[in-house]
């Protein structure tokens, strides 16, 4: 069972030392277990880390009215943000202690609109994690209906973390 909580101020986020002391998988598990705060973007947009394992991260979300675009559907940015989160965090699970990463690029394909209030899982899966890059893909799938709503792919850069004083 997840005990995670969302940070409500910058001082609740993990420090760089906290991040560098863990493997990427340990850090992500720490968010899920409540050792570290989840970033506030998830609370803002209505999604949270649901499951994490080596090479995989699953976020669960429910798009609400506040993420609609002017034509009355879920904004593409919501799809992009939850996909970026699951795909990049999947890459993070492959990091060694002392490493950090960031998204270099990502692409999404929206297949069909997600009806408001529909619970979805965004599943990120790593296909390559090397010395300097990580590549993963993702899918947004209806948690209850099993429908595929969107797919994505990402390339992340993997780097050594900043030197400590």
C-alpha positions in Angstrom: 0.0 0.0 0.0 1.3 3.4 -0.9 2.0 5.9 1.9 3.2 8.7 -0.4 2.5 12.3 0.1 2.9 15.4 -2.1 5.4 18.1 -1.2 3.6 21.3 -0.3 6.8 23.5 -0.1 10.3 23.2 -1.6 11.9 22.2 1.7 9.8 19.0 1.7 11.4 17.8 -1.5 14.3 15.4 -1.3 17.7 17.0 -1.2 20.3 16.3 -3.9 22.3 14.4 -1.3 19.2 12.2 -0.6 18.8 11.6 -4.3 22.5 10.8 -4.9 22.7 8.4 -1.9 20.1 6.1 -3.4 19.9 4.1 -6.5 17.1 5.4 -8.8 14.9 2.4 -7.9 15.4 3.1 -4.1 14.5 6.7 -4.6 11.3 5.9 -6.5 10.4 3.3 -3.9 11.0 5.9 -1.2 8.4 8.2 -2.9 5.9 5.3 -3.0 6.6 4.4 0.6 6.5 8.0 1.9 10.1 8.3 2.8 10.4 11.1 0.2 7.7 13.5 -0.9 6.1 13.2 -4.3 6.5 16.2 -6.5 3.5 18.6 -6.4 2.8 18.4 -10.2 1.0 15.1 -9.5 -1.3 16.7 -7.1 -1.9 19.6 -9.4 -2.8 17.4 -12.4 -4.4 14.5 -10.6 -2.0 11.7 -10.8 0.3 9.8 -8.5 3.0 7.1 -8.5 1.2 3.7 -8.2 3.9 1.1 -8.7 7.6 0.9 -9.3 10.0 -1.9 -10.1 13.3 -2.3 -12.0 12.7 -0.8 -15.4 9.1 0.1 -14.9 7.0 2.9 -13.4 3.2 3.1 -13.3 1.3 6.2 -12.5 -2.4 6.3 -11.8 -4.5 9.3 -12.7 -8.0 10.6 -13.2 -8.4 13.7 -15.4 -10.8 16.2 -14.0 -12.5 19.3 -15.3 -9.5 21.5 -14.5 -7.4 19.8 -17.2 -9.9 20.3 -20.0 -9.0 22.3 -23.1 -11.3 24.9 -24.8 -13.1 22.3 -26.9 -14.1 20.2 -23.9 -11.6 17.3 -23.9 -8.6 16.5 -21.8 -5.7 18.7 -22.8 -2.9 17.1 -24.6 -0.5 18.4 -22.0 -2.1 16.2 -19.4 -1.4 13.1 -21.6 2.2 14.4 -22.1 2.8 15.1 -18.5 1.7 11.7 -17.2 3.5 9.9 -20.0 6.7 11.9 -19.4 6.4 11.0 -15.7 6.0 7.3 -16.2 8.6 7.0 -19.0 11.3 9.1 -17.3 10.7 7.6 -13.9 11.1 4.1 -15.5 14.5 5.2 -16.7 15.3 6.6 -13.2 14.8 3.1 -11.8 17.9 2.0 -13.7 20.2 4.7 -12.2 23.1 3.8 -10.0 23.6 5.7 -6.7 25.3 9.0 -7.6 23.6 9.4 -11.0 20.9 11.8 -12.1 18.9 12.1 -15.4 16.6 14.4 -17.3 14.3 14.0 -20.3 16.0 15.0 -23.6 12.9 14.6 -25.7 9.6 12.8 -25.7 6.8 12.1 -28.2 3.2 11.2 -27.6 0.4 9.8 -29.8 -3.1 10.4 -28.5 -5.3 7.6 -29.8 -8.6 8.5 -28.2 -10.0 11.0 -25.7 -10.0 10.0 -22.1 -13.5 10.6 -20.6 -13.4 12.9 -17.6 -13.3 10.9 -14.4 -11.8 7.8 -16.0 -9.1 6.2 -13.9 -6.0 5.4 -16.1 -2.6 3.8 -15.6 0.4 5.3 -17.4 2.9 2.5 -17.7 6.5 3.3 -18.5 8.9 0.6 -19.6 12.7 0.9 -20.2 14.1 -0.6 -23.4 17.7 0.7 -23.0 19.7 2.1 -20.1 23.3 2.8 -20.9 26.1 5.0 -19.7 24.7 8.2 -21.0 21.1 7.6 -22.3 18.0 5.8 -21.3 15.1 5.0 -23.7 11.6 4.0 -22.6 8.1 3.9 -23.9 4.7 4.4 -22.3 1.1 3.7 -22.6 -2.0 5.2 -21.0 -4.5 2.4 -20.4 -7.9 2.6 -18.8 -7.6 1.0 -15.4 -11.1 -0.4 -15.5 -11.8 -0.7 -19.2 -8.3 -1.8 -20.5 -8.6 0.6 -23.5 -5.5 2.2 -24.9 -5.7 6.0 -24.8 -2.2 7.1 -25.8 1.4 5.9 -26.3 4.7 7.7 -26.0 8.4 7.3 -26.2 11.3 9.2 -24.6 15.0 9.6 -24.5 16.7 10.6 -21.3 20.2 11.7 -20.6 22.0 10.0 -17.7 24.7 11.9 -15.9 26.9 11.8 -12.8 25.4 13.9 -10.1 27.0 17.1 -9.0 30.2 16.8 -7.0 29.6 17.2 -3.3 31.5 19.7 -1.2 
